[in-house]
Amino acid sequence: MSLISSLPLQGIADLAGYALLIILVIIVIGLVASTIKVVREYERVVVFTLGRLAGARGPGLVIVLPFVNRVNKVDLRERYIEVPHQTCITKDNAPTDIDFLIYYKVVEAAQSIVQVQNFAGASVGIATTTLRAVVGDIPLDELLAKREQINSILRTKLDEVTERWGIKVTNVEIREIRPPKDVQESMVKQMSAERTRRAMVLEADGKRESTILVAEGDKKSAILKAEGDKQAVILRAQGYSESLSVIYGAAKGIDAKTMTLQYLDTLKTIGASPSTKYIIPAEFTELLKPLRSLMGDEDTKG
């Protein structure tokens, strides 16, 4: 009876031993997992040993002592903070809503943990305070044109403060500037009037250019026409000159007898006309002398 009763107790003891072994293995695995940390390239772990800063470690494998070391993981990648609409009063007392983004990155992991508790909240507070101070010195009409200047001032002011936190503000970008509704309506009307003015100026410039081009075309046409007329006159003059040269050349070969015969033929034509008055040039008598001498010679021969 004692042997039979001892068998269940032995099994229970074995089961208890197995369970304890499994628990020990789990504890060891947990301790190893908490002792070895895998840190990525864009991360760092800030290690505290019994509350004291031991420094930043990583990337790669980092060994920490359980219950002795406490770690805080820090992301070194560039991130941004979205600042919601902030109502600012301009220099001419116009309320304006402005929202912007703050881009930053951690450059000193340990300082970002030790020097500031809530970097995002602190940065938003500094940015909004600085924004109100900057906008308060700018009139509403110049606010839109000075967006880059405001971005630069905000970035400089934030960087001066966050430098001691081990954080670098890389950029500040204003996303939207929203003036009051009545100002927006006035701006829309002004923009519409400006576009109308530009359209009228462009139309006037177009008409002026068209008029100039037409005038230049007429001028060139008149010049070309005058050149053509000039060339035509020159050609006609050359034709007359050549004709006169030919006539003159032919006239040089005509003798007095031929001219006399031409005059007699002319007199015959005049005599056939019904006119009662005749005009005979004085040179005609001179032309008849050779004819009289010719007729005299004929009589002598006869």
LINSULTA-V761325 format. One record per backbone hydrogen bond with DSSP energy under -0.5 kcal/mol. NH is the residue of the N-H (numbers start at 0). CO is the residue of the C=O. If there is no record, write none. Layout:
NH/CO, NH/CO
//
This chain:
4/0, 5/1, 6/2, 6/3, 7/3, 8/4, 9/5, 10/6, 11/7, 12/8, 13/9, 14/10, 15/11, 16/12, 17/13, 18/14, 19/15, 20/16, 21/17, 22/18, 23/19, 24/20, 25/21, 26/22, 27/23, 28/24, 29/25, 30/26, 31/27, 32/28, 33/29, 34/30, 35/31, 36/34, 36/61, 38/36, 38/59, 39/37, 42/39, 43/73, 44/56, 45/71, 46/44, 46/54, 47/69, 48/51, 49/47, 49/67, 51/48, 53/46, 54/46, 56/44, 59/38, 61/36, 63/34, 63/61, 65/63, 67/64, 68/64, 69/47, 71/45, 73/43, 75/41, 75/73, 78/103, 80/101, 82/80, 82/99, 83/81, 85/97, 87/85, 87/95, 89/87, 89/93, 90/134, 90/137, 92/89, 94/92, 95/87, 96/177, 97/85, 98/175, 99/82, 100/172, 101/80, 102/100, 102/170, 103/78, 104/167, 106/165, 107/165, 111/107, 112/108, 112/109, 113/109, 114/110, 121/117, 122/118, 123/119, 124/120, 125/121, 126/122, 127/123, 128/124, 129/125, 130/126, 131/127, 132/128, 133/129, 134/130, 135/131, 136/133, 137/134, 141/138, 142/138, 142/139, 143/139, 145/141, 146/143, 149/145, 150/146, 151/147, 152/148, 153/149, 154/150, 155/151, 156/152, 157/153, 158/154, 159/155, 160/156, 161/157, 162/158, 163/160, 164/161, 165/162, 166/161, 167/104, 168/166, 169/102, 169/167, 170/102, 172/100, 174/98, 174/172, 175/98, 177/96, 177/175, 178/176, 183/179, 184/180, 185/181, 186/182, 187/183, 188/184, 189/185, 190/186, 191/187, 192/188, 193/189, 194/190, 195/191, 196/192, 197/193, 198/194, 199/195, 200/196, 201/197, 202/198, 203/199, 204/200, 205/201, 206/202, 207/203, 208/204, 209/205, 210/206, 211/207, 212/208, 213/209, 214/210, 215/211, 216/212, 217/213, 218/214, 219/215, 220/216, 221/217, 222/218, 223/219, 224/220, 225/221, 226/222, 227/223, 228/224, 229/225, 230/226, 231/227, 232/228, 233/229, 234/230, 235/231, 236/232, 237/233, 238/234, 239/235, 240/236, 241/237, 242/238, 243/239, 244/240, 245/241, 246/242, 247/243, 248/244, 249/245, 250/246, 251/247, 252/248, 252/249, 253/250, 258/254, 259/255, 260/256, 261/257, 262/258, 263/259, 264/260, 265/261, 266/262, 267/263, 268/264, 269/265, 270/266, 271/267, 272/269, 279/277, 280/278, 283/280, 284/281, 285/281, 286/282, 287/283, 288/284, 288/285, 289/285, 290/286, 291/287, 292/288, 293/289, 294/290, 295/291, 296/292, 297/293, 298/294, 299/295, 300/296, 301/297
//
